[in-house]
Amino acid sequence: LVSSRRRREVLGRWAAHATTLGIAEYDLRRLLAMGPDELKSRRVALQHLDDALAEARTRLAERQRALALEEVKLARYREHHGELTALSVQELGLRLGASEAHCRELEEQLFQCKSTLAQAEAAALKAGSLQEELSRQQAVADHWQQLSELIGSASGAKLRTFAQSLTLERLLLEANAQLGELSPRYRLERVPGTDLALQVVDLDMGDEVRSVDSLSGGESFLVSLALALALSSLSSHQTQIESLFIDEGFGTLDPDSLDLALSSLDSLQAAGRQIGVISHVQTLVERIGVQIRVDALGGGESRVVLP
């Protein structure tokens, strides 16, 4: 109730003030909505025209006073010297006509400026409503832009890559644990600023960062074996994987690396996993007790032998 009474009092004072100013409420709202810079520029232009009009009117008054003075002088002259030649009177009339024409021209310019000012006020009102609509639409666009930055586009590529990067972090923890047993010299990590790229840290060379492409054949095999074992360990949290098949790669290892890899595989087998190795390296043939050998018979035929 107090709020309604207060609102009626404010509206009453507003109407009284508008009546005192002699301006309609719609026109008053348009004037209040005009921007300060536009209003200032319109006022300056209007002031210039008012000054020019005042100057023209002053000149006209001076011309009229001068004409009146000349007419008095002419009357006095006529009293003493008779009729004055029409030439001087005609010249004064021409000047007076020019001044009156200039005054009318300034009045027309003043009218045009006032009309332009009224149009600018209307445009300012319209621009204000458009600016509000633009602000609302910009807020909606910012909301979707933030979602796009967080989860990517509708294809899901960005979110998928992010999820893969989290899985890769867990995989690297498992792989480095395996790599610590296979080859303690190296540690795997993600390339900074990327999602899925890998690099190698050489612990024996003062933590020198190297590309995985710089690894030798034996080193690449050990790193790949560590990743495979880590992937197997990571998958076993949901699905039990008891078998591991390794196809080739042993031929690139030096004797020490080969012994280390076979020792790691022996420990995995002792932990209950079945290890299947596909290779032609003779050292493996001698180290692996249970074998399936494929002998070539010629002519595109082969024979499976269980020694």
Helices and strands as residue ranges (DSSP letters): H 2-21, H 25-33, H 36-81, H 86-151, H 157-182, E 186-190, E 198-202, G 203-205, E 208-211, G 212-214, H 217-235, E 243-247, G 250-252, H 255-270, E 274-278, H 282-287, E 293-298, E 301-305
